[in-house]
Amino acid sequence: MSYETADSQKEEFRKYLEKNGIIAQLTRVLVGLYEEPERPSNAIDYIKKYLGAPTGVDVEELRAENDELKRQNADLEAKVASLTLQLKELQAEQADESMAG
C-alpha cells in the first residue's frame, strides 16, 4: 500500500466520521468528561451513559432470554393453530349434527 493510498483512506474515513456527526459527538463526550469536577472511576461507562447506551447490561443474558422468548412464542403460536383447528372441527361436527338432527 502506497503512502498516498493510506493517506487518502484516512481522509475518506475522516470525512465519513465528520459527515455522520461522529466527530462532533465524540468531541462533546470528551469535553463533558473533561469538564466533570470529579473524574469518573470508569470512563468507558461514563461515555456509554453520555451516548445513551445502557450500562451494566449482560448482553449474552439478554440474547439467551430473547432466544427463550422466541421459542415460547413459537410454541404458543403452534398451540393457537392447533386449538383453532380443533375448534373448526368441533364447529363442523356441531353443524353436521344440527343438520342431521
N, CA, C and O atoms as a MOPAC input file, in Angstrom:
PM7 MOZYME 1SCF
protein

 N      0.85800 1    -1.17200 1     0.00000 1
 C      0.00000 1     0.00000 1     0.00000 1
 C      0.90100 1     1.23100 1     0.00000 1
 O      1.81200 1     1.34200 1     0.82100 1
 N      0.64800 1     2.13400 1    -0.90500 1
 C      1.47700 1     3.32900 1    -1.00400 1
 C      1.05700 1     4.34900 1     0.04700 1
 O     -0.00300 1     4.24400 1     0.66400 1
 N      1.91100 1     5.32000 1     0.22300 1
 C      1.64600 1     6.38100 1     1.20400 1
 C      0.40100 1     7.16800 1     0.81300 1
 O     -0.39900 1     7.52700 1     1.67700 1
 N      0.22800 1     7.44300 1    -0.49000 1
 C     -0.92800 1     8.20500 1    -0.95800 1
 C     -2.22800 1     7.44400 1    -0.68200 1
 O     -3.22200 1     8.03600 1    -0.26200 1
 N     -2.21500 1     6.14100 1    -0.91800 1
 C     -3.41400 1     5.33100 1    -0.70400 1
 C     -3.81100 1     5.35000 1     0.76400 1
 O     -4.98100 1     5.56100 1     1.08400 1
 N     -2.87000 1     5.13600 1     1.64600 1
 C     -3.16200 1     5.14800 1     3.07900 1
 C     -3.66300 1     6.52200 1     3.49900 1
 O     -4.60000 1     6.63700 1     4.28800 1
 N     -3.03200 1     7.55900 1     2.96700 1
 C     -3.42800 1     8.92000 1     3.30500 1
 C     -4.84100 1     9.22000 1     2.80700 1
 O     -5.63400 1     9.84000 1     3.51600 1
 N     -5.15400 1     8.78100 1     1.59300 1
 C     -6.48900 1     9.04300 1     1.04800 1
 C     -7.54300 1     8.23300 1     1.80300 1
 O     -8.66300 1     8.70600 1     1.99400 1
 N     -7.19900 1     7.02300 1     2.23000 1
 C     -8.14200 1     6.22200 1     3.01800 1
 C     -8.41900 1     6.89200 1     4.35400 1
 O     -9.56200 1     6.91600 1     4.81100 1
 N     -7.40000 1     7.42700 1     4.97500 1
 C     -7.58000 1     8.14300 1     6.24300 1
 C     -8.47800 1     9.35500 1     6.03700 1
 O     -9.36100 1     9.62900 1     6.85000 1
 N     -8.24400 1    10.08300 1     4.93600 1
 C     -9.04300 1    11.27100 1     4.65000 1
 C    -10.49600 1    10.89400 1     4.38200 1
 O    -11.40700 1    11.57600 1     4.85000 1
 N    -10.72100 1     9.81000 1     3.63000 1
 C    -12.08100 1     9.32500 1     3.37600 1
 C    -12.76800 1     8.96600 1     4.68200 1
 O    -13.93500 1     9.29800 1     4.88900 1
 N    -12.04500 1     8.28700 1     5.56200 1
 C    -12.60900 1     7.87700 1     6.84000 1
 C    -12.93600 1     9.10100 1     7.69300 1
 O    -13.98500 1     9.15300 1     8.33600 1
 N    -12.03100 1    10.08800 1     7.69800 1
 C    -12.27100 1    11.31100 1     8.45500 1
 C    -13.52800 1    12.01700 1     7.94200 1
 O    -14.33800 1    12.49800 1     8.73400 1
 N    -13.68900 1    12.07800 1     6.61700 1
 C    -14.88000 1    12.69700 1     6.03300 1
 C    -16.14000 1    11.92800 1     6.42200 1
 O    -17.17400 1    12.52400 1     6.72200 1
 N    -16.04500 1    10.61100 1     6.41300 1
 C    -17.17300 1     9.76100 1     6.82200 1
 C    -17.56900 1    10.07000 1     8.26100 1
 O    -18.74800 1    10.26000 1     8.55800 1
 N    -16.57200 1    10.12000 1     9.16300 1
 C    -16.84200 1    10.40700 1    10.57200 1
 C    -17.47000 1    11.78500 1    10.73400 1
 O    -18.40500 1    11.96500 1    11.51500 1
 N    -16.95000 1    12.75200 1     9.99000 1
 C    -17.47700 1    14.11100 1    10.09500 1
 C    -18.89400 1    14.19100 1     9.53400 1
 O    -19.76900 1    14.80700 1    10.14200 1
 N    -19.12100 1    13.57400 1     8.38100 1
 C    -20.43300 1    13.61200 1     7.72300 1
 C    -21.52100 1    13.01000 1     8.60800 1
 O    -22.65200 1    13.49800 1     8.61500 1
 N    -21.19600 1    11.96800 1     9.34600 1
 C    -22.17800 1    11.26800 1    10.17300 1
 C    -22.25800 1    11.80700 1    11.60600 1
 O    -22.93900 1    11.22700 1    12.45200 1
 N    -21.57100 1    12.90400 1    11.87100 1
 C    -21.67300 1    13.54800 1    13.17200 1
 C    -20.91000 1    12.85200 1    14.28400 1
 O    -21.08600 1    13.17300 1    15.46000 1
 N    -20.07000 1    11.90900 1    13.92000 1
 C    -19.35100 1    11.13900 1    14.94100 1
 C    -18.29000 1    11.99300 1    15.61900 1
 O    -18.12300 1    11.94300 1    16.83700 1
 N    -17.57700 1    12.77300 1    14.81900 1
 C    -16.53000 1    13.63400 1    15.40100 1
 C    -17.15100 1    14.62100 1    16.38600 1
 O    -16.63000 1    14.81700 1    17.48400 1
 N    -18.25600 1    15.23500 1    15.99700 1
 C    -18.91200 1    16.21400 1    16.88100 1
 C    -19.38800 1    15.54100 1    18.16600 1
 O    -19.21800 1    16.09400 1    19.25300 1
 N    -19.97700 1    14.36000 1    18.05200 1
 C    -20.48900 1    13.66100 1    19.23800 1
 C    -19.34700 1    13.25000 1    20.16700 1
 O    -19.43400 1    13.42900 1    21.38200 1
 N    -18.27900 1    12.69900 1    19.59100 1
 C    -17.13500 1    12.31300 1    20.42000 1
 C    -16.50500 1    13.52900 1    21.08800 1
 O    -16.06800 1    13.45600 1    22.23700 1
 N    -16.45900 1    14.63800 1    20.37200 1
 C    -15.92500 1    15.87000 1    20.95500 1
 C    -16.76800 1    16.29200 1    22.15000 1
 O    -16.22800 1    16.66300 1    23.19300 1
 N    -18.10700 1    16.23700 1    22.00200 1
 C    -18.99900 1    16.59800 1    23.11500 1
 C    -18.77700 1    15.67100 1    24.31500 1
 O    -18.75200 1    16.12500 1    25.45900 1
 N    -18.61900 1    14.38300 1    24.05200 1
 C    -18.39800 1    13.42400 1    25.14300 1
 C    -17.09400 1    13.73500 1    25.85900 1
 O    -17.04800 1    13.77500 1    27.08800 1
 N    -16.04600 1    13.95300 1    25.09600 1
 C    -14.74000 1    14.20400 1    25.71200 1
 C    -14.71300 1    15.53900 1    26.44800 1
 O    -14.08900 1    15.64500 1    27.50300 1
 N    -15.37800 1    16.55400 1    25.91100 1
 C    -15.46700 1    17.84000 1    26.61400 1
 C    -16.24800 1    17.65200 1    27.91100 1
 O    -15.86700 1    18.18700 1    28.95200 1
 N    -17.34600 1    16.88700 1    27.85000 1
 C    -18.12800 1    16.60600 1    29.05300 1
 C    -17.29300 1    15.89500 1    30.10300 1
 O    -17.36800 1    16.21600 1    31.28900 1
 N    -16.50100 1    14.93200 1    29.66500 1
 C    -15.63300 1    14.20100 1    30.59100 1
 C    -14.58200 1    15.13700 1    31.17900 1
 O    -14.29000 1    15.07500 1    32.37400 1
 N    -14.01800 1    15.99600 1    30.34800 1
 C    -13.00500 1    16.95500 1    30.80700 1
 C    -13.58800 1    17.91500 1    31.83600 1
 O    -12.92200 1    18.28000 1    32.80400 1
 N    -14.84500 1    18.32400 1    31.61700 1
 C    -15.46700 1    19.31600 1    32.49800 1
 C    -16.04900 1    18.72700 1    33.77000 1
 O    -16.49800 1    19.47200 1    34.64200 1
 N    -16.05200 1    17.39700 1    33.89800 1
 C    -16.53700 1    16.76600 1    35.13300 1
 C    -15.66900 1    17.22600 1    36.29900 1
 O    -14.44300 1    17.14600 1    36.22500 1
 N    -16.29200 1    17.70700 1    37.37500 1
 C    -15.49300 1    18.15100 1    38.52200 1
 C    -14.71100 1    16.99300 1    39.15300 1
 O    -13.58300 1    17.17000 1    39.61300 1
 N    -15.32200 1    15.81900 1    39.16500 1
 C    -14.62800 1    14.63800 1    39.67600 1
 C    -14.58200 1    13.61400 1    38.56300 1
 O    -15.61300 1    13.27200 1    37.98400 1
 N    -13.40800 1    13.12900 1    38.26600 1
 C    -13.25500 1    12.14900 1    37.19200 1
 C    -13.97500 1    10.85400 1    37.57800 1
 O    -13.76200 1    10.32800 1    38.67000 1
 N    -14.82500 1    10.34300 1    36.68800 1
 C    -15.49500 1     9.07700 1    36.98900 1
 C    -14.48200 1     7.93900 1    37.08100 1
 O    -13.46300 1     7.94400 1    36.38900 1
 N    -14.77100 1     6.97100 1    37.93800 1
 C    -13.84100 1     5.84800 1    38.10800 1
 C    -13.79900 1     4.97700 1    36.85900 1
 O    -12.77400 1     4.36100 1    36.56500 1
 N    -14.91700 1     4.92100 1    36.11600 1
 C    -14.94900 1     4.12500 1    34.89300 1
 C    -15.33700 1     5.03500 1    33.72500 1
 O    -16.51400 1     5.31400 1    33.50000 1
 N    -14.32400 1     5.48800 1    32.99200 1
 C    -14.55300 1     6.43400 1    31.89300 1
 C    -15.39100 1     5.80900 1    30.78400 1
 O    -16.19200 1     6.49800 1    30.15300 1
 N    -15.21800 1     4.52600 1    30.54100 1
 C    -15.98800 1     3.84900 1    29.48500 1
 C    -17.47700 1     3.88300 1    29.82100 1
 O    -18.29600 1     4.19800 1    28.95800 1
 N    -17.83900 1     3.56100 1    31.07200 1
 C    -19.24600 1     3.62300 1    31.47300 1
 C    -19.77800 1     5.05000 1    31.36300 1
 O    -20.92900 1     5.25800 1    30.97700 1
 N    -18.94300 1     6.03300 1    31.70200 1
 C    -19.34700 1     7.43200 1    31.57400 1
 C    -19.68000 1     7.73700 1    30.11300 1
 O    -20.71500 1     8.33600 1    29.82000 1
 N    -18.81100 1     7.32800 1    29.21300 1
 C    -19.01400 1     7.59400 1    27.78200 1
 C    -20.26000 1     6.87200 1    27.28400 1
 O    -21.05300 1     7.44600 1    26.53900 1
 N    -20.43700 1     5.62000 1    27.69000 1
 C    -21.63700 1     4.86800 1    27.28700 1
 C    -22.89800 1     5.57400 1    27.77300 1
 O    -23.86500 1     5.73200 1    27.02700 1
 N    -22.86900 1     5.99500 1    29.03700 1
 C    -24.03000 1     6.68600 1    29.60600 1
 C    -24.28900 1     7.99200 1    28.86900 1
 O    -25.43500 1     8.32200 1    28.56000 1
 N    -23.23400 1     8.72700 1    28.59100 1
 C    -23.35500 1    10.01100 1    27.88800 1
 C    -23.96000 1     9.80900 1    26.50400 1
 O    -24.76200 1    10.62500 1    26.04900 1
 N    -23.57700 1     8.72600 1    25.83500 1
 C    -24.08800 1     8.43500 1    24.49400 1
 C    -25.45100 1     7.75000 1    24.53100 1
 O    -26.07000 1     7.53700 1    23.48900 1
 N    -25.91900 1     7.40500 1    25.73200 1
 C    -27.25100 1     6.82000 1    25.86400 1
 C    -27.26900 1     5.31100 1    25.85900 1
 O    -28.34300 1     4.71100 1    25.81000 1
 N    -26.10900 1     4.67900 1    25.90900 1
 C    -26.06500 1     3.21700 1    25.92900 1
 C    -26.32600 1     2.73100 1    27.34500 1
 O    -25.87000 1     3.34700 1    28.30800 1
 N    -27.05800 1     1.62800 1    27.47600 1
 C    -27.27700 1     1.09000 1    28.81900 1
 C    -25.96800 1     0.55500 1    29.39400 1
 O    -25.15500 1    -0.03100 1    28.68000 1
 N    -25.78200 1     0.76400 1    30.68100 1
 C    -24.57800 1     0.24400 1    31.33800 1
 C    -24.99400 1    -0.86000 1    32.29300 1
 O    -26.12500 1    -0.88000 1    32.77900 1
 N    -24.09200 1    -1.76300 1    32.55200 1
 C    -24.36400 1    -2.85100 1    33.47600 1
 C    -25.32400 1    -3.87700 1    32.90600 1
 O    -26.00200 1    -4.57500 1    33.66000 1
 N    -25.39300 1    -3.98100 1    31.57800 1
 C    -26.31400 1    -4.92200 1    30.94300 1
 C    -25.50900 1    -6.10200 1    30.42100 1
 O    -24.49300 1    -5.93000 1    29.74700 1
 N    -25.97300 1    -7.29600 1    30.73900 1
 C    -25.32600 1    -8.51200 1    30.25400 1
 C    -25.95900 1    -8.88900 1    28.91000 1
 O    -27.06600 1    -9.42500 1    28.85700 1
 N    -25.24600 1    -8.60300 1    27.84900 1
 C    -25.77500 1    -8.81600 1    26.50300 1
 C    -26.06100 1   -10.29700 1    26.25100 1
 O    -27.07700 1   -10.64100 1    25.64700 1
 N    -25.17700 1   -11.15800 1    26.70700 1
 C    -25.38200 1   -12.59900 1    26.48800 1
 C    -26.64000 1   -13.09100 1    27.20100 1
 O    -27.38000 1   -13.92500 1    26.67900 1
 N    -26.86600 1   -12.56000 1    28.39800 1
 C    -28.07300 1   -12.92800 1    29.14700 1
 C    -29.32200 1   -12.46800 1    28.39700 1
 O    -30.31200 1   -13.19600 1    28.31500 1
 N    -29.26600 1   -11.25300 1    27.85200 1
 C    -30.40300 1   -10.74000 1    27.08300 1
 C    -30.63900 1   -11.56700 1    25.82400 1
 O    -31.78400 1   -11.82300 1    25.45400 1
 N    -29.56300 1   -11.98400 1    25.16600 1
 C    -29.70400 1   -12.82700 1    23.96300 1
 C    -30.33900 1   -14.16500 1    24.31600 1
 O    -31.22200 1   -14.65100 1    23.60800 1
 N    -29.88100 1   -14.75500 1    25.41600 1
 C    -30.43400 1   -16.04100 1    25.84000 1
 C    -31.91300 1   -15.89400 1    26.17600 1
 O    -32.72700 1   -16.74100 1    25.80900 1
 N    -32.25600 1   -14.81600 1    26.87500 1
 C    -33.66000 1   -14.56500 1    27.21400 1
 C    -34.48100 1   -14.36200 1    25.94500 1
 O    -35.59500 1   -14.87400 1    25.83500 1
 N    -33.93500 1   -13.62200 1    24.99500 1
 C    -34.62800 1   -13.38900 1    23.73300 1
 C    -34.85800 1   -14.70300 1    22.98700 1
 O    -35.94500 1   -14.92800 1    22.45500 1
 N    -33.85100 1   -15.56800 1    22.94400 1
 C    -33.99700 1   -16.87000 1    22.28400 1
 C    -35.08300 1   -17.70700 1    22.95700 1
 O    -35.89500 1   -18.34200 1    22.28500 1
 N    -35.08800 1   -17.69900 1    24.29300 1
 C    -36.10000 1   -18.45400 1    25.03500 1
 C    -37.49900 1   -17.90300 1    24.75900 1
 O    -38.44400 1   -18.67100 1    24.57600 1
 N    -37.63400 1   -16.58800 1    24.72800 1
 C    -38.94100 1   -15.98400 1    24.45400 1
 C    -39.40200 1   -16.27500 1    23.02600 1
 O    -40.59400 1   -16.46700 1    22.78600 1
 N    -38.47000 1   -16.30700 1    22.08400 1
 C    -38.82500 1   -16.66800 1    20.70700 1
 C    -39.32200 1   -18.10900 1    20.65400 1
 O    -40.29000 1   -18.41200 1    19.95600 1
 N    -38.65100 1   -19.00400 1    21.40000 1
 C    -39.06700 1   -20.40800 1    21.43200 1
 C    -40.45900 1   -20.53300 1    22.03700 1
 O    -41.30900 1   -21.25300 1    21.51100 1
 N    -40.69100 1   -19.82600 1    23.15100 1
 C    -42.00200 1   -19.85300 1    23.79600 1
 C    -43.07300 1   -19.29300 1    22.86400 1
 O    -44.18200 1   -19.82400 1    22.80300 1
 N    -42.75400 1   -18.24300 1    22.15300 1
 C    -43.69500 1   -17.64400 1    21.22100 1
 C    -44.05400 1   -18.63500 1    20.11700 1
 O    -45.22200 1   -18.76300 1    19.75100 1
 N    -43.05000 1   -19.33600 1    19.58600 1
 C    -43.29900 1   -20.32200 1    18.53600 1
 C    -44.19000 1   -21.45100 1    19.07500 1
 O    -45.09700 1   -21.91300 1    18.38200 1
 N    -43.93000 1   -21.88900 1    20.30500 1
 C    -44.75800 1   -22.93400 1    20.92600 1
 C    -46.20500 1   -22.45500 1    21.06400 1
 O    -47.14300 1   -23.18900 1    20.75500 1
 N    -46.37100 1   -21.22400 1    21.53000 1
 C    -47.72200 1   -20.68700 1    21.71100 1
 C    -48.44000 1   -20.51000 1    20.36900 1
 O    -49.64200 1   -20.75900 1    20.27300 1
 N    -47.71800 1   -20.08700 1    19.34900 1
 C    -48.32800 1   -19.94900 1    18.02100 1
 C    -48.78500 1   -21.30900 1    17.49600 1
 O    -49.84600 1   -21.41800 1    16.88100 1
 N    -47.97400 1   -22.35100 1    17.74200 1
 C    -48.35300 1   -23.69800 1    17.31600 1
 C    -49.59400 1   -24.16800 1    18.08000 1
 O    -50.47400 1   -24.81100 1    17.50900 1
 N    -49.65700 1   -23.84300 1    19.37300 1
 C    -50.81200 1   -24.22700 1    20.18200 1
 C    -52.07500 1   -23.51200 1    19.69500 1
 O    -53.14400 1   -24.11800 1    19.62100 1
 N    -51.95000 1   -22.23300 1    19.36700 1
 C    -53.09100 1   -21.47100 1    18.84900 1
 C    -53.57200 1   -22.10600 1    17.54900 1
 O    -54.77500 1   -22.27400 1    17.34900 1
 N    -52.64600 1   -22.45600 1    16.66800 1
 C    -53.02100 1   -23.07200 1    15.39300 1
 C    -53.73500 1   -24.39700 1    15.62900 1
 O    -54.72900 1   -24.69900 1    14.96700 1
 N    -53.23200 1   -25.18200 1    16.56500 1
 C    -53.83700 1   -26.47200 1    16.88100 1
 C    -55.24100 1   -26.29600 1    17.45700 1
 O    -56.17600 1   -26.98700 1    17.05600 1
 N    -55.37700 1   -25.36400 1    18.40100 1
 C    -56.67800 1   -25.12600 1    19.01200 1
 C    -57.67600 1   -24.54000 1    18.00700 1
 O    -58.86900 1   -24.84000 1    18.06700 1
 N    -57.19300 1   -23.71500 1    17.09900 1
 C    -58.06000 1   -23.16100 1    16.06200 1
 C    -58.58200 1   -24.27800 1    15.16700 1
 O    -59.75400 1   -24.28300 1    14.79200 1
 N    -57.71600 1   -25.21700 1    14.82800 1
 C    -58.11600 1   -26.36100 1    14.00600 1
 C    -59.14000 1   -27.21800 1    14.75000 1
 O    -60.14800 1   -27.63200 1    14.17700 1
 N    -58.87200 1   -27.48000 1    16.03100 1
 C    -59.81900 1   -28.26200 1    16.83600 1
 C    -61.17800 1   -27.56500 1    16.88300 1
 O    -62.21300 1   -28.21800 1    16.74600 1
 N    -61.18100 1   -26.25700 1    17.07300 1
 C    -62.42000 1   -25.50200 1    17.14400 1
 C    -63.19600 1   -25.61300 1    15.82900 1
 O    -64.41200 1   -25.80400 1    15.83800 1
 N    -62.50400 1   -25.49400 1    14.71800 1
 C    -63.16600 1   -25.60800 1    13.41600 1
 C    -63.76100 1   -27.00300 1    13.22600 1
 O    -64.86300 1   -27.15400 1    12.69800 1
 N    -63.01100 1   -28.02500 1    13.66800 1
 C    -63.51400 1   -29.39900 1    13.55300 1
 C    -64.76800 1   -29.58600 1    14.40900 1
 O    -65.73900 1   -30.20300 1    13.97000 1
 N    -64.74200 1   -29.05000 1    15.63400 1
 C    -65.90400 1   -29.17500 1    16.51500 1
 C    -67.09600 1   -28.40400 1    15.96000 1
 O    -68.23200 1   -28.87100 1    16.03700 1
 N    -66.83900 1   -27.23100 1    15.40600 1
 C    -67.92100 1   -26.44800 1    14.80900 1
 C    -68.51800 1   -27.18700 1    13.61000 1
 O    -69.73100 1   -27.16200 1    13.40200 1
 N    -67.65800 1   -27.84600 1    12.82000 1
 C    -68.13800 1   -28.60500 1    11.66500 1
 C    -68.98000 1   -29.79600 1    12.12900 1
 O    -70.02900 1   -30.09200 1    11.55700 1
 N    -68.49700 1   -30.47600 1    13.18300 1
 C    -69.25300 1   -31.61400 1    13.73100 1
 C    -70.61000 1   -31.14500 1    14.24000 1
 O    -71.62800 1   -31.79100 1    13.99100 1
 N    -70.62500 1   -30.02100 1    14.95200 1
 C    -71.85800 1   -29.49000 1    15.50300 1
 C    -72.82400 1   -29.09600 1    14.37300 1
 O    -74.02800 1   -29.33000 1    14.47300 1
 N    -72.30400 1   -28.51700 1    13.33200 1
 C    -73.14000 1   -28.13700 1    12.19800 1
 C    -73.72000 1   -29.38700 1    11.53900 1
 O    -74.89100 1   -29.40200 1    11.16100 1
 N    -72.90500 1   -30.43400 1    11.39900 1
 C    -73.37700 1   -31.68500 1    10.80200 1
 C    -74.49100 1   -32.31900 1    11.67500 1
 O    -75.49200 1   -32.81800 1    11.16100 1
 N    -74.28500 1   -32.28300 1    13.00000 1
 C    -75.26500 1   -32.87000 1    13.91000 1
 C    -76.58500 1   -32.09900 1    13.87400 1
 O    -77.65400 1   -32.70600 1    13.92700 1
 N    -76.52200 1   -30.77000 1    13.78600 1
 C    -77.72900 1   -29.98400 1    13.75900 1
 C    -78.47000 1   -30.16900 1    12.44400 1
 O    -79.69600 1   -30.06000 1    12.42500 1
 N    -77.78700 1   -30.44000 1    11.35900 1
 C    -78.42400 1   -30.70300 1    10.08900 1
 C    -79.05200 1   -32.10100 1    10.07200 1
 O    -80.11400 1   -32.31400 1     9.48800 1
 N    -78.36900 1   -33.04700 1    10.72700 1
 C    -78.86900 1   -34.42500 1    10.75500 1
 C    -79.97800 1   -34.57600 1    11.77600 1
 O    -80.86200 1   -35.41900 1    11.62600 1
 N    -79.92900 1   -33.76500 1    12.80200 1
 C    -80.84400 1   -33.94000 1    13.90100 1
 C    -82.10300 1   -33.25000 1    13.71800 1
 O    -82.97500 1   -33.31700 1    14.58400 1

